[in-house]
Amino acid sequence: MSASTAVPAQVPARWGLFLLKHNLLEDKRLRIFVTAVECGNFTAAARLLHITQPSVSQNVAELERDLGAQLLVRNRNEVSLTEKGRQFYGYARQILHWYKVAQDAFRPNPADLAREAVKPAVLRLEDGREVQVWASGSDIHIELLK
Protein backbone atom coordinates (compact mmCIF):
# COMPACT_ATOMS: atom_id res chain seq x y z
CA MET A 1 0.00 0.00 0.00
CA SER A 2 1.39 3.43 -0.88
CA ALA A 3 1.87 6.05 1.82
CA SER A 4 -0.45 8.48 0.05
CA THR A 5 -3.45 6.16 0.19
CA ALA A 6 -2.79 4.31 3.43
CA VAL A 7 -5.42 4.36 6.13
CA PRO A 8 -3.88 6.52 8.85
CA ALA A 9 -2.98 5.03 12.20
CA GLN A 10 -4.84 6.30 15.25
CA VAL A 11 -3.64 9.73 16.31
CA PRO A 12 -4.11 11.01 19.86
CA ALA A 13 -7.46 12.80 20.20
CA ARG A 14 -5.82 15.98 21.51
CA TRP A 15 -4.06 16.39 18.13
CA GLY A 16 -7.34 16.05 16.29
CA LEU A 17 -9.02 18.58 18.57
CA PHE A 18 -6.13 21.01 18.00
CA LEU A 19 -6.34 20.58 14.23
CA LEU A 20 -10.11 21.04 14.23
CA LYS A 21 -9.96 24.08 16.52
CA HIS A 22 -7.35 25.79 14.36
CA ASN A 23 -8.83 24.51 11.06
CA LEU A 24 -5.40 23.33 9.94
CA LEU A 25 -6.87 20.40 8.06
CA GLU A 26 -7.94 22.48 5.07
CA ASP A 27 -6.11 24.80 2.76
CA LYS A 28 -8.54 27.64 2.23
CA ARG A 29 -7.15 28.30 -1.23
CA LEU A 30 -8.21 24.81 -2.34
CA ARG A 31 -11.75 25.39 -1.03
CA ILE A 32 -11.89 28.80 -2.74
CA PHE A 33 -10.58 27.38 -6.04
CA VAL A 34 -13.04 24.45 -6.03
CA THR A 35 -15.93 26.75 -5.12
CA ALA A 36 -15.03 29.22 -7.89
CA VAL A 37 -14.93 26.38 -10.42
CA GLU A 38 -18.24 24.95 -9.25
CA CYS A 39 -19.95 28.35 -9.15
CA GLY A 40 -18.54 29.39 -12.52
CA ASN A 41 -17.45 32.85 -11.37
CA PHE A 42 -15.66 34.64 -8.54
CA THR A 43 -18.65 36.74 -7.45
CA ALA A 44 -20.90 33.74 -6.80
CA ALA A 45 -18.05 31.92 -5.05
CA ALA A 46 -17.43 34.95 -2.83
CA ARG A 47 -21.10 35.10 -1.85
CA LEU A 48 -21.19 31.38 -1.07
CA LEU A 49 -17.97 31.54 0.98
CA HIS A 50 -18.93 34.83 2.73
CA ILE A 51 -15.76 36.58 1.57
CA THR A 52 -15.12 39.39 -0.92
CA GLN A 53 -14.72 38.85 -4.64
CA PRO A 54 -11.19 40.37 -4.59
CA SER A 55 -10.28 37.83 -1.89
CA VAL A 56 -11.40 34.99 -4.15
CA SER A 57 -9.40 36.42 -7.04
CA GLN A 58 -6.31 36.95 -4.89
CA ASN A 59 -6.40 33.45 -3.39
CA VAL A 60 -6.77 31.80 -6.79
CA ALA A 61 -3.92 33.95 -8.17
CA GLU A 62 -1.69 32.93 -5.22
CA LEU A 63 -2.53 29.28 -5.81
CA GLU A 64 -1.65 29.62 -9.50
CA ARG A 65 1.60 31.39 -8.59
CA ASP A 66 2.55 28.69 -6.09
CA LEU A 67 1.82 25.94 -8.63
CA GLY A 68 3.46 27.80 -11.51
CA ALA A 69 0.46 27.15 -13.76
CA GLN A 70 -2.62 29.02 -14.92
CA LEU A 71 -5.63 27.10 -13.66
CA LEU A 72 -8.48 29.31 -14.83
CA VAL A 73 -9.33 31.40 -17.84
CA ARG A 74 -11.02 34.55 -16.57
CA ASN A 75 -13.70 36.17 -18.72
CA ARG A 76 -15.93 39.09 -17.87
CA ASN A 77 -18.54 37.12 -15.91
CA GLU A 78 -17.21 33.59 -15.75
CA VAL A 79 -14.21 31.38 -15.23
CA SER A 80 -13.34 28.16 -17.02
CA LEU A 81 -10.68 25.56 -16.38
CA THR A 82 -7.49 25.32 -18.39
CA GLU A 83 -6.14 21.82 -19.09
CA LYS A 84 -3.83 22.10 -16.05
CA GLY A 85 -6.76 23.51 -14.08
CA ARG A 86 -8.86 20.48 -14.98
CA GLN A 87 -6.10 18.20 -13.69
CA PHE A 88 -5.62 20.21 -10.51
CA TYR A 89 -9.38 20.44 -9.87
CA GLY A 90 -9.52 16.64 -9.60
CA TYR A 91 -6.68 16.60 -7.10
CA ALA A 92 -8.15 19.50 -5.11
CA ARG A 93 -11.50 17.71 -4.77
CA GLN A 94 -9.76 14.55 -3.54
CA ILE A 95 -7.63 16.50 -1.05
CA LEU A 96 -10.68 18.28 0.36
CA HIS A 97 -12.46 14.94 0.63
CA TRP A 98 -9.61 13.43 2.63
CA TYR A 99 -9.41 16.54 4.85
CA LYS A 100 -13.07 15.91 5.70
CA VAL A 101 -12.43 12.23 6.38
CA ALA A 102 -9.58 13.17 8.73
CA GLN A 103 -11.73 15.76 10.50
CA ASP A 104 -14.57 13.28 10.90
CA ALA A 105 -12.17 10.80 12.51
CA PHE A 106 -11.53 13.28 15.33
CA ARG A 107 -14.97 14.69 15.96
CA PRO A 108 -15.32 14.93 19.75
CA ASN A 109 -19.13 14.70 19.62
CA PRO A 110 -20.24 11.17 20.67
CA ALA A 111 -23.07 11.35 18.10
CA ASP A 112 -20.40 11.38 15.40
CA LEU A 113 -18.76 8.13 16.54
CA ALA A 114 -20.60 6.24 13.81
CA ARG A 115 -18.78 8.42 11.26
CA GLU A 116 -15.29 7.42 12.39
CA ALA A 117 -13.18 5.35 10.02
CA VAL A 118 -13.51 1.64 10.67
CA LYS A 119 -10.75 -0.93 10.61
CA PRO A 120 -10.10 -1.98 7.01
CA ALA A 121 -10.91 -5.49 5.81
CA VAL A 122 -8.55 -7.33 3.46
CA LEU A 123 -10.18 -9.56 0.88
CA ARG A 124 -8.49 -12.03 -1.49
CA LEU A 125 -9.77 -12.07 -5.07
CA GLU A 126 -10.03 -15.27 -7.12
CA ASP A 127 -6.87 -14.37 -9.05
CA GLY A 128 -4.86 -14.10 -5.79
CA ARG A 129 -4.74 -10.30 -5.59
CA GLU A 130 -5.82 -8.61 -2.37
CA VAL A 131 -8.02 -5.57 -1.86
CA GLN A 132 -8.47 -3.49 1.24
CA VAL A 133 -11.96 -2.15 1.96
CA TRP A 134 -12.90 0.41 4.61
CA ALA A 135 -15.60 2.96 5.34
CA SER A 136 -15.49 6.49 6.68
CA GLY A 137 -18.70 8.40 7.17
CA SER A 138 -20.94 7.46 4.27
CA ASP A 139 -17.98 6.71 1.97
CA ILE A 140 -16.66 3.26 1.00
CA HIS A 141 -13.00 3.03 -0.01
CA ILE A 142 -11.37 0.20 -1.95
CA GLU A 143 -7.66 -0.18 -2.65
CA LEU A 144 -5.92 -2.89 -4.63
CA LEU A 145 -2.96 -4.11 -2.54
CA LYS A 146 -1.27 -6.68 -4.77
Secondary structure by P-SEA (a helix, b strand, c coil): ccccccccccccaaaaaaaaaacccccaaaaaaaaaaaaccaaaaaaaacccaaaaaaaaaaaaaaacccccccccccccccaaaaaaaaaaaaaaaaaaaaaaacccccccccccccbbbbbbccccbbbbbbccccbbbbbbcc
